Amino acid sequence: MTFRPSRFPGSGTLIEETRTKGRGEGRAKGRAEDILRILDLRAVDIPEAARERVNACTDLELLGTWFDRALTATNAEELFAAEV
């Protein structure tokens, strides 16, 4: 196996960490938007506090759970049900 160094000039540095963090935050923001869009398209009433909670979340695993629930939820309580 041949080792190939990264061509990114900031590899292994704060620059790379910041870039990686930014990607994660972008994915989280996109997932939150998807969740809210699904709920809006399904005409599910979501209070502003619930919208803020979804938008503030950065945990991709939790957002994935909420995304799955958004497909069938009839209210915000079902979206956030049984969180541990």
C-alpha positions as CSV (number, residue, x, y, z in Angstrom):
1,M,0.0,0.0,0.0
2,T,1.4,3.4,-1.0
3,F,1.0,6.4,1.4
4,R,-0.2,9.5,-0.4
5,P,0.0,12.7,1.5
6,S,-2.9,15.1,1.4
7,R,-2.7,17.7,-1.3
8,F,-4.6,20.1,0.9
9,P,-2.0,22.6,2.2
10,G,-3.5,22.7,5.7
11,S,-3.6,19.0,6.2
12,G,-3.5,18.0,9.9
13,T,-3.8,21.6,11.0
14,L,-6.4,23.9,12.5
15,I,-7.4,24.9,9.0
16,E,-8.3,21.3,8.1
17,E,-10.2,20.9,11.4
18,T,-12.1,24.1,10.7
19,R,-12.9,22.9,7.2
20,T,-14.2,19.6,8.5
21,K,-16.3,21.2,11.2
22,G,-17.8,23.5,8.6
23,R,-18.8,20.6,6.5
24,G,-20.5,18.9,9.4
25,E,-22.4,22.1,10.3
26,G,-23.4,22.4,6.7
27,R,-24.8,18.8,6.7
28,A,-26.7,19.5,9.9
29,K,-28.2,22.7,8.5
30,G,-29.3,20.9,5.4
31,R,-30.8,18.1,7.3
32,A,-32.7,20.5,9.6
33,E,-34.0,22.3,6.5
34,D,-35.1,18.9,5.0
35,I,-37.0,18.0,8.2
36,L,-38.9,21.3,8.3
37,R,-39.6,21.1,4.6
38,I,-41.1,17.6,4.9
39,L,-43.3,18.8,7.8
40,D,-44.4,21.9,6.0
41,L,-45.3,19.8,2.8
42,R,-47.3,17.4,5.0
43,A,-49.1,20.4,6.6
44,V,-47.9,19.5,10.1
45,D,-48.1,22.4,12.4
46,I,-44.7,23.0,14.0
47,P,-44.5,25.7,16.7
48,E,-41.6,28.3,16.4
49,A,-39.9,26.7,19.5
50,A,-39.8,23.3,17.7
51,R,-38.4,24.9,14.5
52,E,-35.7,26.6,16.5
53,R,-34.9,23.3,18.2
54,V,-34.5,21.6,14.9
55,N,-32.4,24.4,13.4
56,A,-30.1,24.5,16.5
57,C,-29.4,20.8,16.5
58,T,-25.9,19.8,15.2
59,D,-26.1,16.1,16.0
60,L,-26.4,14.3,12.7
61,E,-27.6,11.1,14.2
62,L,-30.4,12.8,16.1
63,L,-31.3,14.8,13.0
64,G,-31.5,11.5,11.1
65,T,-33.9,10.2,13.7
66,W,-36.0,13.3,13.4
67,F,-35.9,13.1,9.6
68,D,-37.3,9.6,9.8
69,R,-40.0,10.6,12.2
70,A,-40.9,13.7,10.1
71,L,-42.2,11.3,7.4
72,T,-45.0,10.1,9.6
73,A,-45.3,12.6,12.5
74,T,-48.6,14.4,12.9
75,N,-47.2,17.0,15.4
76,A,-44.0,18.2,17.1
77,E,-44.4,15.9,20.1
78,E,-44.1,12.9,17.8
79,L,-41.0,14.3,16.2
80,F,-39.3,14.7,19.6
81,A,-40.8,11.6,21.3
82,A,-38.8,9.3,23.5
83,E,-35.5,11.2,23.2
84,V,-32.8,9.9,25.5
